[in-house]
Amino acid sequence: MKDTELAQIALTHDHTGAIANPIYLSTAYQHPSLGQSTGYDYTRTKNPTRSAFEESFAKLERGIASFATSSGMAAIQLICNLFKPNDEILVSFDLYGGTFRLFDYYEQQYGIQFKYVDFLNYEEVTNQITANTKALFIEPISNPQMIAIDVEPYYQLAQKHQLLTIIDNTFLTPYLSTPLEEGADIVLHSATKYIGGHNDVLAGVVTVKDDKLAQQLFDFHNMIGATLSPLDSYLLQRGLKTLHLRIERSQSNAQQLAAKCQDLEAIDQVLYSGRTGMLSLRLNKNYNVAKFLESLDICIFAESLGGTETLITFPYTQTHVDMPDSEKDKRGIDEQLIRLSIGIEDYTDIERDIIQALKHAYVGGIL
Ligand SMILES: Cc1ncc(COP(=O)(O)O)c(C=O)c1O
């Protein structure tokens, strides 16, 4: 069912019979007369190509409205506007470094309080809830430790305390999980990743299922203006058409690699949730990460994820660069940790490349 929905997402059904959606570049729209509108006035507010993506994405997420933003961070920033000074948000302890950086800034600048909690520990989370707590912000598969959280009990907890549950679903995508159906209030993605899927669009998307939240976010989106361009909106829609195929393939490649790495002497720790194409590896101390990255032939040392190519990232100086060392320490983000976004290449090529790069990375010594 989702496969068909994805393959045929947002067919236009316009009078031309076009299969692919038109890209409306016009920023302004002629009014039939004073006080009248075609539904489109100015592109920041609404654009037909962006609307086509947003409407089809909202359906895919089982929500009522989506908002396409100019990056994943803009999606998170859009959501932050729902909160005011002294509001508290409980946040996944292990999460994307850019989100940590933004929350840190918002705390210092605007007084919104972000408390980092371990969502594996239900009791700890419950104990942190106060009268000021307004939301839970969860990465259901955390970045970079790949910790899988059972979110279900938190939907009930949130309901009991009237908290918003916000899910960063970038890793799982609507193909593997639709949190709004399960009880979440807001779902966001860095659409730069699996949604776009080809490392050529920077984008984000926020989806909700409640009319009031939808209206608030619509107003903020228009007011702030970090909306997605028509061309990028088109590219996201095109990327979605193959989401199921890409996820299945990268997930199967990642599962095989995770199993293989368990047996490798060079690998100290395999961090994998069993789902998606995302896994992290901690190399043993007698393997040099810089040498490993320089020796790759097929996998690419680059900072992103969710595309067709296998990318390898070094969180210590890349995704989590602005996290203080003491915080990195607590999360096991050290100089032996690499994060892999497994692509859709032939699995044997990926495995061979990693094994040869590990051989080059060996610096000797004792384990
Ligand atoms: C889980 C997660 N959320 C949000 C973001 C931010 O997205 P963007 O880079 O599109 O701004 C990222 C980026 O890597 C991410 O991994």
The ligand as a MOL file (V3000), in Angstrom:
LIG
                    3D

  0  0  0     0  0            999 V3000
M  V30 BEGIN CTAB
M  V30 COUNTS 16 16 0 0 0
M  V30 BEGIN ATOM
M  V30 1 C 18.2900 13.6910 12.9320 0
M  V30 2 C 18.5300 15.0180 12.2740 0
M  V30 3 N 17.6750 16.0270 12.4890 0
M  V30 4 C 17.8560 17.2380 11.9250 0
M  V30 5 C 18.9390 17.4960 11.1150 0
M  V30 6 C 19.1280 18.8700 10.5090 0
M  V30 7 O 18.8040 18.8350 9.1390 0
M  V30 8 P 19.4430 19.7860 8.0150 0
M  V30 9 O 20.8860 19.4340 7.8930 0
M  V30 10 O 18.6290 19.4640 6.8000 0
M  V30 11 O 19.2610 21.1970 8.4560 0
M  V30 12 C 19.8610 16.4830 10.8530 0
M  V30 13 C 21.0390 16.7360 10.0180 0
M  V30 14 O 21.9310 15.9380 9.8730 0
M  V30 15 C 19.6550 15.2020 11.4570 0
M  V30 16 O 20.5230 14.1950 11.2690 0
M  V30 END ATOM
M  V30 BEGIN BOND
M  V30 1 1 1 2
M  V30 2 1 2 3
M  V30 3 2 2 15
M  V30 4 2 3 4
M  V30 5 1 4 5
M  V30 6 1 5 6
M  V30 7 2 5 12
M  V30 8 1 6 7
M  V30 9 1 7 8
M  V30 10 2 8 9
M  V30 11 1 8 10
M  V30 12 1 8 11
M  V30 13 1 12 13
M  V30 14 1 12 15
M  V30 15 2 13 14
M  V30 16 1 15 16
M  V30 END BOND
M  V30 END CTAB
M  END
